[in-house]
Amino acid sequence: MPHVIIKYFDTVLTDANKAALADTITRTLTDVLRCAPDAVSIALRPVPPADWNEAVFIPDISRLSAELIKTPDYAGLPASKDERKDPSHV
């Protein structure tokens, strides 16, 4: 406890990027949840942008919105190539 899963658009993360991310998240969790650093586990799950709606948005954001402590505001983001082709894309 706790276990964090980060789903993100597939991009190259160096070992240094991963270490910095793990360190920052671990420090925050240990401070806020008052757990030992050794209790924290973190997983990275890259998701292709074309799969985001079906793999992440619908099951994790839309259906589980009551669990979110921060919600996305996609309106402020530039449209991806997929969104320009298909306006129904989230």
Chimera marker file (.cmm) of the C-alpha trace (Angstrom):
<marker_set name="trace">
<marker id="1" x="0.000" y="0.000" z="0.000" r="1" g="1" b="0" radius="0.5"/>
<marker id="2" x="-0.176" y="2.262" z="-1.907" r="1" g="1" b="0" radius="0.5"/>
<marker id="3" x="0.074" y="1.139" z="-5.523" r="1" g="1" b="0" radius="0.5"/>
<marker id="4" x="0.020" y="3.779" z="-8.268" r="1" g="1" b="0" radius="0.5"/>
<marker id="5" x="-0.621" y="3.047" z="-11.945" r="1" g="1" b="0" radius="0.5"/>
<marker id="6" x="0.316" y="5.777" z="-14.400" r="1" g="1" b="0" radius="0.5"/>
<marker id="7" x="-1.236" y="5.524" z="-17.845" r="1" g="1" b="0" radius="0.5"/>
<marker id="8" x="0.214" y="7.949" z="-20.350" r="1" g="1" b="0" radius="0.5"/>
<marker id="9" x="0.656" y="8.495" z="-24.067" r="1" g="1" b="0" radius="0.5"/>
<marker id="10" x="3.483" y="6.233" z="-25.117" r="1" g="1" b="0" radius="0.5"/>
<marker id="11" x="6.684" y="8.272" z="-25.083" r="1" g="1" b="0" radius="0.5"/>
<marker id="12" x="10.337" y="7.571" z="-24.413" r="1" g="1" b="0" radius="0.5"/>
<marker id="13" x="11.229" y="7.820" z="-20.740" r="1" g="1" b="0" radius="0.5"/>
<marker id="14" x="14.863" y="7.513" z="-19.783" r="1" g="1" b="0" radius="0.5"/>
<marker id="15" x="15.941" y="5.670" z="-16.667" r="1" g="1" b="0" radius="0.5"/>
<marker id="16" x="16.625" y="9.107" z="-15.144" r="1" g="1" b="0" radius="0.5"/>
<marker id="17" x="13.056" y="10.231" z="-15.995" r="1" g="1" b="0" radius="0.5"/>
<marker id="18" x="11.626" y="7.094" z="-14.400" r="1" g="1" b="0" radius="0.5"/>
<marker id="19" x="13.790" y="7.484" z="-11.295" r="1" g="1" b="0" radius="0.5"/>
<marker id="20" x="12.776" y="11.145" z="-10.884" r="1" g="1" b="0" radius="0.5"/>
<marker id="21" x="9.106" y="10.262" z="-11.302" r="1" g="1" b="0" radius="0.5"/>
<marker id="22" x="9.341" y="7.390" z="-8.820" r="1" g="1" b="0" radius="0.5"/>
<marker id="23" x="11.187" y="9.558" z="-6.289" r="1" g="1" b="0" radius="0.5"/>
<marker id="24" x="8.714" y="12.448" z="-6.519" r="1" g="1" b="0" radius="0.5"/>
<marker id="25" x="5.642" y="10.228" z="-6.290" r="1" g="1" b="0" radius="0.5"/>
<marker id="26" x="7.116" y="8.159" z="-3.463" r="1" g="1" b="0" radius="0.5"/>
<marker id="27" x="8.004" y="11.268" z="-1.435" r="1" g="1" b="0" radius="0.5"/>
<marker id="28" x="4.528" y="12.715" z="-1.915" r="1" g="1" b="0" radius="0.5"/>
<marker id="29" x="2.789" y="9.483" z="-0.940" r="1" g="1" b="0" radius="0.5"/>
<marker id="30" x="4.931" y="8.955" z="2.137" r="1" g="1" b="0" radius="0.5"/>
<marker id="31" x="4.271" y="12.545" z="3.254" r="1" g="1" b="0" radius="0.5"/>
<marker id="32" x="0.514" y="12.554" z="2.610" r="1" g="1" b="0" radius="0.5"/>
<marker id="33" x="-0.426" y="8.955" z="3.409" r="1" g="1" b="0" radius="0.5"/>
<marker id="34" x="2.229" y="8.531" z="6.092" r="1" g="1" b="0" radius="0.5"/>
<marker id="35" x="3.458" y="5.226" z="4.749" r="1" g="1" b="0" radius="0.5"/>
<marker id="36" x="6.954" y="3.832" z="4.479" r="1" g="1" b="0" radius="0.5"/>
<marker id="37" x="8.760" y="4.335" z="1.147" r="1" g="1" b="0" radius="0.5"/>
<marker id="38" x="9.208" y="0.564" z="0.901" r="1" g="1" b="0" radius="0.5"/>
<marker id="39" x="5.406" y="0.171" z="0.871" r="1" g="1" b="0" radius="0.5"/>
<marker id="40" x="5.012" y="2.182" z="-2.351" r="1" g="1" b="0" radius="0.5"/>
<marker id="41" x="4.814" y="0.515" z="-5.760" r="1" g="1" b="0" radius="0.5"/>
<marker id="42" x="4.481" y="2.371" z="-9.053" r="1" g="1" b="0" radius="0.5"/>
<marker id="43" x="3.667" y="0.968" z="-12.495" r="1" g="1" b="0" radius="0.5"/>
<marker id="44" x="3.975" y="2.689" z="-15.861" r="1" g="1" b="0" radius="0.5"/>
<marker id="45" x="1.500" y="1.729" z="-18.584" r="1" g="1" b="0" radius="0.5"/>
<marker id="46" x="2.101" y="3.457" z="-21.902" r="1" g="1" b="0" radius="0.5"/>
<marker id="47" x="-1.009" y="3.727" z="-24.061" r="1" g="1" b="0" radius="0.5"/>
<marker id="48" x="-1.019" y="4.614" z="-27.759" r="1" g="1" b="0" radius="0.5"/>
<marker id="49" x="-2.963" y="7.855" z="-28.316" r="1" g="1" b="0" radius="0.5"/>
<marker id="50" x="-5.367" y="6.077" z="-30.682" r="1" g="1" b="0" radius="0.5"/>
<marker id="51" x="-6.313" y="3.681" z="-27.848" r="1" g="1" b="0" radius="0.5"/>
<marker id="52" x="-6.705" y="6.298" z="-25.078" r="1" g="1" b="0" radius="0.5"/>
<marker id="53" x="-10.482" y="6.671" z="-25.294" r="1" g="1" b="0" radius="0.5"/>
<marker id="54" x="-11.279" y="2.949" z="-25.099" r="1" g="1" b="0" radius="0.5"/>
<marker id="55" x="-8.389" y="1.887" z="-22.847" r="1" g="1" b="0" radius="0.5"/>
<marker id="56" x="-8.326" y="4.771" z="-20.364" r="1" g="1" b="0" radius="0.5"/>
<marker id="57" x="-10.925" y="7.510" z="-20.725" r="1" g="1" b="0" radius="0.5"/>
<marker id="58" x="-14.071" y="5.393" z="-20.747" r="1" g="1" b="0" radius="0.5"/>
<marker id="59" x="-13.140" y="2.761" z="-18.120" r="1" g="1" b="0" radius="0.5"/>
<marker id="60" x="-10.996" y="4.855" z="-15.756" r="1" g="1" b="0" radius="0.5"/>
<marker id="61" x="-12.090" y="8.475" z="-16.126" r="1" g="1" b="0" radius="0.5"/>
<marker id="62" x="-15.684" y="8.507" z="-17.331" r="1" g="1" b="0" radius="0.5"/>
<marker id="63" x="-17.003" y="5.438" z="-15.492" r="1" g="1" b="0" radius="0.5"/>
<marker id="64" x="-15.009" y="6.044" z="-12.298" r="1" g="1" b="0" radius="0.5"/>
<marker id="65" x="-15.327" y="9.823" z="-12.150" r="1" g="1" b="0" radius="0.5"/>
<marker id="66" x="-16.429" y="9.740" z="-8.493" r="1" g="1" b="0" radius="0.5"/>
<marker id="67" x="-13.008" y="8.340" z="-7.561" r="1" g="1" b="0" radius="0.5"/>
<marker id="68" x="-10.982" y="11.036" z="-9.325" r="1" g="1" b="0" radius="0.5"/>
<marker id="69" x="-9.215" y="13.610" z="-7.158" r="1" g="1" b="0" radius="0.5"/>
<marker id="70" x="-8.176" y="15.554" z="-10.269" r="1" g="1" b="0" radius="0.5"/>
<marker id="71" x="-10.103" y="15.583" z="-13.515" r="1" g="1" b="0" radius="0.5"/>
<marker id="72" x="-8.658" y="16.296" z="-16.948" r="1" g="1" b="0" radius="0.5"/>
<marker id="73" x="-9.622" y="19.327" z="-19.009" r="1" g="1" b="0" radius="0.5"/>
<marker id="74" x="-8.985" y="18.132" z="-22.536" r="1" g="1" b="0" radius="0.5"/>
<marker id="75" x="-10.579" y="21.291" z="-23.964" r="1" g="1" b="0" radius="0.5"/>
<marker id="76" x="-7.421" y="23.237" z="-23.160" r="1" g="1" b="0" radius="0.5"/>
<marker id="77" x="-5.162" y="20.819" z="-25.025" r="1" g="1" b="0" radius="0.5"/>
<marker id="78" x="-4.245" y="21.056" z="-28.694" r="1" g="1" b="0" radius="0.5"/>
<marker id="79" x="-6.126" y="18.574" z="-30.857" r="1" g="1" b="0" radius="0.5"/>
<marker id="80" x="-4.235" y="15.471" z="-31.877" r="1" g="1" b="0" radius="0.5"/>
<marker id="81" x="-4.166" y="14.220" z="-35.459" r="1" g="1" b="0" radius="0.5"/>
<marker id="82" x="-6.742" y="11.559" z="-34.508" r="1" g="1" b="0" radius="0.5"/>
<marker id="83" x="-9.115" y="14.176" z="-33.072" r="1" g="1" b="0" radius="0.5"/>
<marker id="84" x="-8.919" y="16.295" z="-36.213" r="1" g="1" b="0" radius="0.5"/>
<marker id="85" x="-9.908" y="13.241" z="-38.287" r="1" g="1" b="0" radius="0.5"/>
<marker id="86" x="-12.646" y="12.077" z="-35.905" r="1" g="1" b="0" radius="0.5"/>
<marker id="87" x="-14.367" y="14.832" z="-33.880" r="1" g="1" b="0" radius="0.5"/>
<marker id="88" x="-16.116" y="12.253" z="-31.690" r="1" g="1" b="0" radius="0.5"/>
<marker id="89" x="-12.704" y="11.231" z="-30.348" r="1" g="1" b="0" radius="0.5"/>
<marker id="90" x="-12.209" y="12.427" z="-26.757" r="1" g="1" b="0" radius="0.5"/>
<link id1="1" id2="2" r="1" g="1" b="0" radius="0.2"/>
<link id1="2" id2="3" r="1" g="1" b="0" radius="0.2"/>
<link id1="3" id2="4" r="1" g="1" b="0" radius="0.2"/>
<link id1="4" id2="5" r="1" g="1" b="0" radius="0.2"/>
<link id1="5" id2="6" r="1" g="1" b="0" radius="0.2"/>
<link id1="6" id2="7" r="1" g="1" b="0" radius="0.2"/>
<link id1="7" id2="8" r="1" g="1" b="0" radius="0.2"/>
<link id1="8" id2="9" r="1" g="1" b="0" radius="0.2"/>
<link id1="9" id2="10" r="1" g="1" b="0" radius="0.2"/>
<link id1="10" id2="11" r="1" g="1" b="0" radius="0.2"/>
<link id1="11" id2="12" r="1" g="1" b="0" radius="0.2"/>
<link id1="12" id2="13" r="1" g="1" b="0" radius="0.2"/>
<link id1="13" id2="14" r="1" g="1" b="0" radius="0.2"/>
<link id1="14" id2="15" r="1" g="1" b="0" radius="0.2"/>
<link id1="15" id2="16" r="1" g="1" b="0" radius="0.2"/>
<link id1="16" id2="17" r="1" g="1" b="0" radius="0.2"/>
<link id1="17" id2="18" r="1" g="1" b="0" radius="0.2"/>
<link id1="18" id2="19" r="1" g="1" b="0" radius="0.2"/>
<link id1="19" id2="20" r="1" g="1" b="0" radius="0.2"/>
<link id1="20" id2="21" r="1" g="1" b="0" radius="0.2"/>
<link id1="21" id2="22" r="1" g="1" b="0" radius="0.2"/>
<link id1="22" id2="23" r="1" g="1" b="0" radius="0.2"/>
<link id1="23" id2="24" r="1" g="1" b="0" radius="0.2"/>
<link id1="24" id2="25" r="1" g="1" b="0" radius="0.2"/>
<link id1="25" id2="26" r="1" g="1" b="0" radius="0.2"/>
<link id1="26" id2="27" r="1" g="1" b="0" radius="0.2"/>
<link id1="27" id2="28" r="1" g="1" b="0" radius="0.2"/>
<link id1="28" id2="29" r="1" g="1" b="0" radius="0.2"/>
<link id1="29" id2="30" r="1" g="1" b="0" radius="0.2"/>
<link id1="30" id2="31" r="1" g="1" b="0" radius="0.2"/>
<link id1="31" id2="32" r="1" g="1" b="0" radius="0.2"/>
<link id1="32" id2="33" r="1" g="1" b="0" radius="0.2"/>
<link id1="33" id2="34" r="1" g="1" b="0" radius="0.2"/>
<link id1="34" id2="35" r="1" g="1" b="0" radius="0.2"/>
<link id1="35" id2="36" r="1" g="1" b="0" radius="0.2"/>
<link id1="36" id2="37" r="1" g="1" b="0" radius="0.2"/>
<link id1="37" id2="38" r="1" g="1" b="0" radius="0.2"/>
<link id1="38" id2="39" r="1" g="1" b="0" radius="0.2"/>
<link id1="39" id2="40" r="1" g="1" b="0" radius="0.2"/>
<link id1="40" id2="41" r="1" g="1" b="0" radius="0.2"/>
<link id1="41" id2="42" r="1" g="1" b="0" radius="0.2"/>
<link id1="42" id2="43" r="1" g="1" b="0" radius="0.2"/>
<link id1="43" id2="44" r="1" g="1" b="0" radius="0.2"/>
<link id1="44" id2="45" r="1" g="1" b="0" radius="0.2"/>
<link id1="45" id2="46" r="1" g="1" b="0" radius="0.2"/>
<link id1="46" id2="47" r="1" g="1" b="0" radius="0.2"/>
<link id1="47" id2="48" r="1" g="1" b="0" radius="0.2"/>
<link id1="48" id2="49" r="1" g="1" b="0" radius="0.2"/>
<link id1="49" id2="50" r="1" g="1" b="0" radius="0.2"/>
<link id1="50" id2="51" r="1" g="1" b="0" radius="0.2"/>
<link id1="51" id2="52" r="1" g="1" b="0" radius="0.2"/>
<link id1="52" id2="53" r="1" g="1" b="0" radius="0.2"/>
<link id1="53" id2="54" r="1" g="1" b="0" radius="0.2"/>
<link id1="54" id2="55" r="1" g="1" b="0" radius="0.2"/>
<link id1="55" id2="56" r="1" g="1" b="0" radius="0.2"/>
<link id1="56" id2="57" r="1" g="1" b="0" radius="0.2"/>
<link id1="57" id2="58" r="1" g="1" b="0" radius="0.2"/>
<link id1="58" id2="59" r="1" g="1" b="0" radius="0.2"/>
<link id1="59" id2="60" r="1" g="1" b="0" radius="0.2"/>
<link id1="60" id2="61" r="1" g="1" b="0" radius="0.2"/>
<link id1="61" id2="62" r="1" g="1" b="0" radius="0.2"/>
<link id1="62" id2="63" r="1" g="1" b="0" radius="0.2"/>
<link id1="63" id2="64" r="1" g="1" b="0" radius="0.2"/>
<link id1="64" id2="65" r="1" g="1" b="0" radius="0.2"/>
<link id1="65" id2="66" r="1" g="1" b="0" radius="0.2"/>
<link id1="66" id2="67" r="1" g="1" b="0" radius="0.2"/>
<link id1="67" id2="68" r="1" g="1" b="0" radius="0.2"/>
<link id1="68" id2="69" r="1" g="1" b="0" radius="0.2"/>
<link id1="69" id2="70" r="1" g="1" b="0" radius="0.2"/>
<link id1="70" id2="71" r="1" g="1" b="0" radius="0.2"/>
<link id1="71" id2="72" r="1" g="1" b="0" radius="0.2"/>
<link id1="72" id2="73" r="1" g="1" b="0" radius="0.2"/>
<link id1="73" id2="74" r="1" g="1" b="0" radius="0.2"/>
<link id1="74" id2="75" r="1" g="1" b="0" radius="0.2"/>
<link id1="75" id2="76" r="1" g="1" b="0" radius="0.2"/>
<link id1="76" id2="77" r="1" g="1" b="0" radius="0.2"/>
<link id1="77" id2="78" r="1" g="1" b="0" radius="0.2"/>
<link id1="78" id2="79" r="1" g="1" b="0" radius="0.2"/>
<link id1="79" id2="80" r="1" g="1" b="0" radius="0.2"/>
<link id1="80" id2="81" r="1" g="1" b="0" radius="0.2"/>
<link id1="81" id2="82" r="1" g="1" b="0" radius="0.2"/>
<link id1="82" id2="83" r="1" g="1" b="0" radius="0.2"/>
<link id1="83" id2="84" r="1" g="1" b="0" radius="0.2"/>
<link id1="84" id2="85" r="1" g="1" b="0" radius="0.2"/>
<link id1="85" id2="86" r="1" g="1" b="0" radius="0.2"/>
<link id1="86" id2="87" r="1" g="1" b="0" radius="0.2"/>
<link id1="87" id2="88" r="1" g="1" b="0" radius="0.2"/>
<link id1="88" id2="89" r="1" g="1" b="0" radius="0.2"/>
<link id1="89" id2="90" r="1" g="1" b="0" radius="0.2"/>
</marker_set>
